[in-house]
């Protein structure tokens, strides 16, 4: 049985082939890519072609690999270790086109389990388990993961590492026998990874190779896994990482895992990105149009002054900004990052007349107004924690976790904490016409127990409480747009992405460093979500000085913004910036709806990337020279995804200072304004040539169907 059901030819997507079993759960005989236009019977597996894996890996069905469900029942006397090995038998299996629902029971273990599996817009799959305790005593859940088999020829893996201001750096390794785990234990997806693993054919890249990718849609602790066994092959999957005692099911209680996403592609990582981007664009919370944002953080930091901010707002409006965001520092006693966090009242010493004079000025200039919160955190030096010292997350009453960034995390699982935050944020949002909230989360959760429950680990419930708080505020203020920030890109996952319109990609705003951060962030998240700001000429994070055109071209492909004290900019810089803002506003509809393409560059100092419109009528391609090239051969830019038979005119879109730059090897020295055109087939197979460019420059080429 093939899932999703294909009664007629359908678009390309990810599919499962299932074999029904009389003695247990259905067995997966195949996970892979379903080409477009292929009916169901054409994908049937040959007898004996593959090893079969039950939908839930259990020792009871002769699998010696890591079980997908791990847990045990407590006896009436409290003794542990009962029902630790399960053997579920299917009760019902219902398949309706793009949905599969399975129920199963283990009568001996007194457990019931359900699987929901969905085919999504864009062609990926997502699934989740629900486990129910049908016994009379408690059942402790240690782990429940969704895991699927992959073909043996997928023998190379990719995941990501990183740090603050250097998120999402790819790393590769071979798939070998044994178990490989990637655990996130910081209470948020974190800066070290992207929450994603990929397995593929050796040497797969952005445009070539068979690939399978997995993502866990959860904003708390997660685990991703690859396991290969000498007898039963390779599996990939993941789920929530549960700390001891976080999920103990009483009689009749249930635990539901986060959604786990699977996507496949036959033409490299860009296939995966396209699949997931299309799903994101189907979400109710997806932004229709991303405004040009100005965030004041790198312009003023904590130095809030009405006259200065009004002057900056004047210049922001002059260059075409549409949303002006007041960052950290507006609330009581917040003159630096050591105090005041948690005291969500306007600081009268800085804002004697409140925020309305600034908001009215911003709105009078035709811009929306946004504000910064970090509701889940508090400084020890705050009225909040002085009054409520037990409101923080801690493993016990006699010590607090080691501080980080001078702050501790609040226990949102306590109803009084949740209510306090909801009431304070509601009070600010109701008293002011606010259009946008930047929601920050600036430290990992360490020793995160609830003192209301003797310090028992609370990250599972904390994550659920965060979702409830954000959802309640979204329902109360439906016109407000929300941005997820966590020390930069520390909370970017599909659990939060279903609720927000934007993510802050990284606290690194140096455009050169941002090139690779944004390149790999877009592997998981559609470009329109990725906040990308034009910073000051000299970066405050690296000290590197970069040209305005390079900074703007870097921000152009994301959610374009500015983070620079524009009162320090020259008139000429403001005019150039206004030109780039106008370019973004002219192109954003197509940039934020098209397919991401990342052609492979033959020069390691050059990155190539672009967007092909969904109707293939146009494309915009960036040639980015990161450093001085080692040779003088230039780069042939091959653009996939265009209409093969159509002809495309090539024109300059971005800055070109050297008039010798050529679009075609047979026509050296001629620019695209000379009337050159190429077919989509020629652009994919042969491409156009760009010679060696100076380091730290970006060249933009527009392709328009003739």
C-alpha positions, 0 to 999 in steps of 0.5 A: 500500500502506497501512502499518500494514495495516488489514484491519479498522477500527482505532483512530486512528493515523499511517499511510503510503501506499507505492508500490512501485518497480521502479527503487529504493526504495518511494516515500511518497505520503502521511503522515498521520492515520488516523481510527478505524474507517476500513478500508484501501481507504477511504484509497487515494490518488487517482492523481496526487494527491501527489508521490512521495518515496523512503523514502531521499532520494538524488541518484541519483533526481533529488532535489536536496535534502539527501540522507538518507544522506551519506558516502563510501568510502575507497579502498585508498590512503586517498583519500576521496570514493568512493561518495558518491552512492547508488542503492539497489534493493529486495531484500525488503519484508515487511509484517506488520500493524504492522511493515515490514522493507525491505532494499536494495542498492547494488551499485556503492557496495557498501552494504546498507541496512535499514529497520525501521518499527513502528506503536506503541501510541497510534498513532505510528510509529517507524523506523530505518535500518541501513547495512552496508559490503559493500566491502573498504575503509572507508566513512565515515558522515557522516549517516543520517536518517529523513525523510518527506514532509508535505502542502503545507498544513502551513505552520507549525512549532513547536519549543522553546528554553530554558535552565537553569531555563527549559526548553522554551519554544515558538517558531514560524516559517513553513515556507518554501522551503529547509532548516531544521536544529535541531542538538544538539551538547552530548552530551545532548538539552540545555536549549535544546530538547525534541528535537521539531519539529511542522509543522501548519496555520497557527495550530494549537494544543493542541486544533485543527489538523492536525499532524505531530511528529518526535522522535529517541530518542537521548541524545546529539547529534541533528539535526531537519530541515524542508525544502521544495523548490519541486519536491518539497514539504516533508519532516520528519525527523531522526537522530543528529548524527555528529561527524567520524570517529565512525562509520567502517564497516570491511568487514562493519560496520554502523551503526544509527540511533536510532529516529525517532518520527512522530506525527500528529493532527487536533485539535492538539498534545493528539492528539500528546501522547496518542499518545506518552503511550499508548506510554510507558505500554506500556513495561516500565519504566513506573512502576506508581505514582509515590510521593510523593518528598522530596528533601533538596537544597533543604532542606540542600544540602551540609550533611549532618548525621544528626540534622537529616536524621532530623528532616526525615524525621520531618516528611516521614513525617508529611505522607505522603511515601513515598520519601526521597532523599539528594541530592549531598554524601554521598561523600568530600570533597564539601562543595561542588561544587568537589571530590570528584565521582567519588570514590564512597565514603561520606565518613567525616568526615560519616557516621562510621557510614555511611549505615545510621543514616539509612536505618534511620531512614527505613525505620522511618518507612515510607518508601523510600530513594533516593540521588544519583549523577553517574557520568559526571562528575568534579571535577579536584579529585578522587582519581579524576582525580588518579590517572587524568588521561587518563580525561576526554573531551578532543580531545587530550592537551595540553588539557582542555575548558573546565570547567563547574560545576567538572567534566569528563566521564569517557570511558565508552568506555574499558573501565576507566572503565566498569568502575570506575563499575559497580563503585563504584555496585554496591558502594554499592547492594549494601551498602545497601537503596536503592530509588531512584537519581537519576542526574545529568549536569550539563554539556554535552559539549565537545570530547568526544574519547577520549584512548584513540583520539588524541582522536577524537570519542566522543559516539556511543560515549559515549551507547552506553556510558551505555545499557550502564551503566544497563542493566547496573545495572538488570539487577543491581538490578531493584527500584531505580527510576531518575530521569534528571536533567541540570542539570534537564531536560537529558536527556529523550528516548525513548532514556532514557525506555525505561530510567527511571521518572522524569525531573527536569523542571527545577531551577526549583522556583518554581511559577509558572515551573514552570507553563509548563515542565511544560505543554510538557514534557508535550508529549513526556513523560507527566505521571507521569514529570515530577518536580514538587516543592513547594519552600519558600515563598520560592523559592531560584531566583527569590526569589518567595514563593508560597502553599502551595496554589498550589505544591501544585496545580502539583505535583499533576499530575506526579510529586509531591514535596517539596523544602523544609526541613520543620523550618521549616514551621509546624504549619498548613503541615504539615497543609495539605501533608498534605492535598495529599499525601493528595489526590495519593495519592487521585487519582494512578492516574487522573491518571497514566493519563488523557488530557492536555487543555489547553483554549485560554484566552481570557485570556493571563494564564490557563492551562487544563489537566487530565486526562480519565480513560481511561474518561471517568468523571471529569476534573480541570481546573486554572484557573491565574491566572499574573498579573493579568488585563487584563479582568474577563470571566473565562474559559469553560473548555471541556473536550474528550474527555468522553463526549458523552452523559453528564452530569457533576457539577462539584465543587470539588477545590482551594482556592477563597477567593472563594465567588462563583466560578461553574461556569455562566454561567446560575447566577452565584454558585452553586458546583458543590455546588449540584447542577449537572451538564452533558453532555460535549457542553455541556462541550466546546462551551460549557464552564463559567465561572470569573471573574477570579481573583487572580494566582498562584492555581490553582483545581481543578474535578472533573468526575464522570459522574453 
